[in-house]
Amino acid sequence: MSRHTCSVHLSSWRRSCSKTQRITATPVRRCRSVNCHTGPHVVLQLNQQQGDHNNQVKKRHRKERRSSCQPVLDRFDQQYSQELGGLWESARAVLLDPPSWQYGVMLNRFSTVTGITQILQSQGFSTLLPHAGVSTLLCDGPSTYQAGEDSLLPTDYISKCPPNDSRLQPDSASHALDQDLQSEPSLSLPRPTLQCYIHPYPLRFPSQAYRPGQMKQYYLLNAASLLPVLALQVRDGEKVLDLCSAPGGKALAIMQCATPALLCCNEPDPHRRDWLAKTLKSFLPQSLISRVVVSAQDGRSFGQSEAGIYDKVLVDAPCSNDRSWLYSGSSQQGEQRLKERGRLPALQAQLLRSALSAVRPGGVVVYSTCTLSSSENYAVVETVLNDCPEAEPEDLWEEVAIPLSKYFTFSPAHLAHGQTPHKPSLQPQSGTSSSYHHRLGILVVPQPGKTWGPMFLSRIRRRE
């Protein structure tokens, strides 16, 4: 499972960077090793990996049954019992039991995955998407599949461009990409489709090791983290900004959904940016090299340098990651994180405002976090909407929450101060106030048997 963008410390966002990375290509001789494609040998190898994995389950579970950080748990109990009501007790039980956490397997459409699919199905995994009522979230780009094409990458796939290379500076990246695409031949790529396999029990599929020059076939993740990407509704040929991109799971999901003209993955922290570059290197084919840029800007100022450039912007904001913060290494670390928590909403609001400046009129911004905290979710969206009259929230309850309620538990509409919490309903609540709060966003709450989340998402459209 990937670490979430939320683990970024506040200090990372105080760095103002000018260096930009860009994917570059070099000729490579196609390997004929059995590991290049998914064939019988690879299936056997994965079965062996699964056997080794099963032999280590008890050891890993013992490790995961580490003690929670008491100051963080106390704060969660105080806050979430009020905000979530009866849902908090069961969510608390899930968060305190890491071996119960479920993991999704997102397939890579740029790699041959037939053998992987067979293994997943034989072990009881089933597809999360497409699903009745959710298919409209997926893109139907006019691409064709060619088995085995672009299955390898050069070792030096991503190179760091010098800071004085004006072609790749953030304020000119889009223009440079436009020029590249005008002369680029039409691509022949697998049909855009987001395939994620999930299991009803916390069965973990083995991870694939990084091998230079070879693409991975799948990515392990919390399946709830795909919801912001689905809500973004990326189409072929659009310009997309992933404002807080590292470690890159959502950027990969975007590329599974569509083939954008430009995907700008922004990450100011140098260590996380290297992680992001390595992730992209492991999953994307050479034919998409000209369409992906890794930027190093401070996300809060991105909207000023590239105002109105993008069709879609994803803000997977730094937040108080409930899953990881609950297991802070010490009480002292937990206390420090709780002090930083109070400053996060201001940072999140700045990032969201920047995103609304970067998106074109009529374009869409999706804001997401992996915390249950109302102050970092609904309150941030409401604050920015009050400051930005051109921004209009869009209700995701009927579009996302109801069709996917079989797999995820969504909380009811955000409760105003003084209201009594209650169990969620699969139908939208009546009343102007409830309807308004549904438009502010939806929240996935981990529950027994549906341990996905936390994940908050809100979609905002910039008026034309």
N, C-alpha and C positions, 0 to 999 in steps of 0.2 A: 504494500500500500504506500502511496506517495505521501510525503509530508506536504502539508498544505501551505499556501502562501502566508497564512496567518502567523507562522513562526518568525516572520520578519520582525526584528526589533525596531523600535521607533528611531533609533539612531541611523538605521539603514536609509530612512527616508529623509534624513537631514543632509545626506550627501548629494551634491549637485555634480553630475557627471556629464561629460561631453562625448566620451568615446562610444562608438557604435560598432557592433559586430555584424558581419554579414556572411551568409552561407556562400561558399565558393566551391567551384568544381574543379577537379583535375582528372585526367583520364585514368581509368582503372581497368585492369585485366580481370575478366569475369572468372570467379573461382568455380571449380568443379567439385568442391568438397560436398559430402552428403549433408553438411550443415547449412548449405546455401538455401535449400528449400525444404519444405515439410514433406518428407517421404517416410517410408517404413523405418529407416534408421533413426530419423529424428523422433518419430513416435515412440520407438523403443527407448531412446534417450530420455524423453520426457517421462515415460513410465518409470524408468530407473530413478529420475529426479523425484518423482512422486513418492517412490518407495523410500528414498533417503529422507524426503520431507516428512513422511509419516513416522519414521523412526525418531525424528527429532521433536515431534509434537509435544510430548510430555515435558521435555527439557525446556522448550520455549514457553509452554504454559506456566511452568514454575517460575520462569523469569518474568512473565507478564503479570503474575499475581503479586506485583510489588505493592508497597503501601501507598495509599493516596496521600496527598499533601493536606494536612488537616486545616490549615488556615484557608486554603482555596475551597475545600469542601464545605467548610462552615459558611463562607461567603455565598457559594452556590446554593446551599440550603436556604439561606435567608432570602436571596433574591428570586430564585426560580420557583420556590414554593408559592410565592405571591404571583409571579408572572404566568406560571403554567398550571397552577392548581394541582388537580389529581394526576396530571401527566408527569409531574416531576418525580414522584416516588418511583415509578417504573423506569423513567429515563435515568434516574440516579442509579438504579440497580444495574442497568446496562453499562453505564459509564464506569462503574466500579468493577466490571467483569470483562476485561479485554479479551479473554478467550471466547467470549460470546459474539464478538464483533464479526460481521460479515464483510466479504470483499468481492468486488466485481472484477471481471476479466474483460477489458475492452480490447477487441481484436484490431489489428492494424491492416487496413484495407490495401496497403501498398506491399504487403507480403503475402505469400501463399499460406493460407491458414486452414486448409481442409483437414489435415491431421489433427490440429489443435481442436477444431470444432468437434471432431469425432470423439476425442478424449473427454472433452467437457461434457458432451451429451451422455457419454457412457457413465460418467460419474454423477449424473443427476443435475447438472447445470441446465438452465433454460435461458432463452433470450429475454432481456428486459424490453427491448424495442426491436421492430415496430410493434405497436400495440393498438388495438381498436380505440379510436378517439385521440391517439397521440401521434398518429402518422403525419398529421399536418405540421408537426414540429420539425420533421425531417425534410431535408432538401432533396429535390429530384433533378440533380444536375445531369446534363447530357453527356456522361462519360461512359467509356467502354472498358471492359476488363481484359487485360492481357496477362495471363499467368506467367509469373516468373520475371516480368520486366521490372527493372529498377530495384532488384532485390539486394543489391550491394551498394555500399557507399565507400568513397575513398577514405583512407585513414585520416588524412588531414581535411576533414569535411568542412569544418567551420574554422575560419581564420579570423584573427583579430586585425581590424583595419587600423592604421595609425590615426591618432586624433585629428591630424590636419587634412585627412581625406574628406574634402567637402562633399563629395558625391554621397557619402553615407552618413553625414550628420543628420540628426533627427529632423531638422527643419527642411531638409531636402531629400529625405529618404523616399517619400512618396513620389516626388517628381522623377527621381532616378528610376524607380520601379516602373513608372508609366512609360518611360522611354524604352526600358528593357522589354516590356510586354508588347510594345508595338511591333517589334521585330521578331518576337518569339513565335516559333511554329506552334500549331495547335497541339495540345497535349492529348495523349491517349492513356488515360488513367482508369483505375477501377472505379466503378460507379459509387458516388458518394453515399455512404450508408454507415450509420453509427451502430455497431454491433457490440453489445455488452452482455455477457453471460453472468448470471447470478445463481446462487444456490440457497435453498430455504434454510440450510443449516450453516454454521460457521466453518465450512470446509475451505481450506486455503489451497489454492493452486500454486505450484512452485514458481518462483520468479525466474526470469531469464537473465543470465549474466551478460554484462556488456562485453561485446567483442568488436574491436575496431574493424571497420569495413563490412559489417554485416548488420542488417536491420533486425530489430526485435519483432516478434509476431504478436505480442499482446502486452498490455499495460495493466497492472493491478491498481485498484483504486476503490475508494468509497463511492458506491454507485450514485449516491445523492449528489456528488460533485458534478455529475453530468447535467443536472437539471438547469443550472444557469446557462450552459452552452445550448441546450435545447430551447430555452426561452429566448436566446439571442436570435435564433432563426436565420443563421447565416446562409446566404445564397452564393452560387457560383459567380465570380467576377466582382464581388464586393471588396471594399477595403475595410479591414478589420484591425482593431487595436486591442491587444490584451495588456492592460495597463500595469497589472501586478502579476507578471507571468510565471515566475519561478515557483515550483520546479518544472512546470511545463505540461502537466496533465490536461488542463483545460485547453491549452493550445493544440495539443494532439487531438483532442476530441473535436475541436473546430475543424481540423483538417480531415477528420473522418466524415463530418457532416457535409462538407462542400469543398470546392477548390476556389478560394478567394483570389482576387487579383493581387492582393497584398495582405499579409499577416504580419503586423509589427508586434513583437513580443518584448515588452519593456520590463527591465529589472535593474534598479540602481545599485544593489548590493553586489560587489564583484564576485564573491564566492558563490552566491546563489545564481548569478548570471552564468558562471561557468557550468554549474549544475544544469541550468536551463539549456545551454548550448549542447551539452552532452546528451540530454534527453532528445532534443530535436535531431541530433546526429544519429541517434539510434533508431529513429522511426520514419524519417522522411526520405523520399527518393530524390535522385539527382534532378529529375524533371521539374521539381518544385523549388529548386535552389533560388531562382530569381524572384520568387514570390515571398520569401521569408526574411525578415530583418530582425535582428536582436538589438534593441536599443538600451541605453544606459541612463536615461533621463530621470530626474526627480519627477515622479508621477504628478506631483502637485502643480508643476509648471508646464506639463505637457500640453494642456489645452491652449496655452499662450503661444507656444512655438509652432503648433500644428492645428490652428483653429479651423474647425469646419471641414476637416480633411476626410474623416472616416464615415462609413455607412453604419457600422456597428462597433460598439466599444464594450468590453467586459472589464468590470472593476471587481476583481476577486480580492477584496481589501484585507490588509493586515488586521488581525482582530485577536481577541482573547480566546485562543483555541481551547475549547473546553476539554477536549480529549487529552491534549498534551499538558495543559496547565494543571490538570487534576493530578498529574504525576510529576510535578516539579521535584527536582532532586533533593530539595531541603525546604524546611519551613521558611528559612530566610529567603530563598529564591522565590517561593510562592508569595511571600509578603511583598517582595519587590515587584513581582508581576502584577499584583493587585493594585499597587500604587500607580503603575503605568497604565492600568486599565482605564482609569478616569480620564486619561489624555487621548485615548484612542478615538472616541467619537469626533473630536475636532479634526484629527488627521483624516479619518474616513470621509468626513464631509468635504474636506479640501480635495481629496481624490475624486469624489463624485462630481463636484463642481468642475474640476479640470476635464473630466470625461465628457460632461455635457457641452463644454466649449470645444472639445476635439471632434465631436460628432457633427455631421452636417444637419441643417434643418430637415426635418422629416426622418432623421436617423434614430437609432435606438441605442440606449445604454442599459446594461444589466448590471446591477450591484448585488454582490453576494458576500457572505461571511460563513464561517463554520463555528459560530457561537450561538447560544440560545439567548444571549443578552439583548433585551429590548432596546437598551440605550445605544447599542451598536448596530441595530437593525432598523426597526420601524422609526425610531426617533431620528436617526441620521437621515433617512429618506425624507421624513416630514420636514426637517430643518432645511434641507436643500431645496425642496419644493417651494417652501415659503420664500426662499431667497431667489429662486429662478422662475419667474412667471412663464418663461417659454417652455418649461418642463411639465409634462403631463404623465401621471402614472397610469399603467395599464393593468387591469385585473387578471391575475394568473390562476385564480381559484378554479374556474371551470375549464380552463385550457390545460392546466398541469395537475393541480391537486386532485380533482375528482377522477380523471382517467387513470392516474397512477396510485390511487389510494389502496389498491391491492398490494402494492409493494412498499409504500412509504406511509408513515403516520404523520399527518399534517396537523399542526395546532389550529385551534379556532382563530378567528380574527383577533388581532391585538386588542387587549382590554384597556379601556381608559382607566385612570386612577379611581379606585373605589369600587369598581365592578367586581363581581364574584366570578372567579375562574370556573370553567366547566369543561366537560369532555367535548372533543371536536365532533362536528357533524360533517357528513359527506356532502351536504347541500349548503349553498351559501346562506348565511344568516340574513334575516330580514332587517330592515332598518337602515336609515341613511348612514349612521355612524359605523355600523358593521361593514356596510358596503364600501365605505371610504377606507377603512383599515384593511380590508381585503385588497384594495388597490395599492396599498403601500407595500405589500409583499406577502409571501407565504413562507412558513417555517417547517422544516422537517425535524421531528423530534424522535430520537432513538427510542425504540420500544422492544420488549422481548419478542423475538421472531422477526422483527423488522428493525434491526439495530443500525440502520443507515442514519447518517447525520451526526451531529447537528448540521443543518444547512439552511441558510436564509437566502432568498432571492427576490429581487424586485426589478421590474422592467419599467423604464421611463422613456418616453418618446419626446424628442425635441420638436416643438411645433414649427411648421413651415411658415 
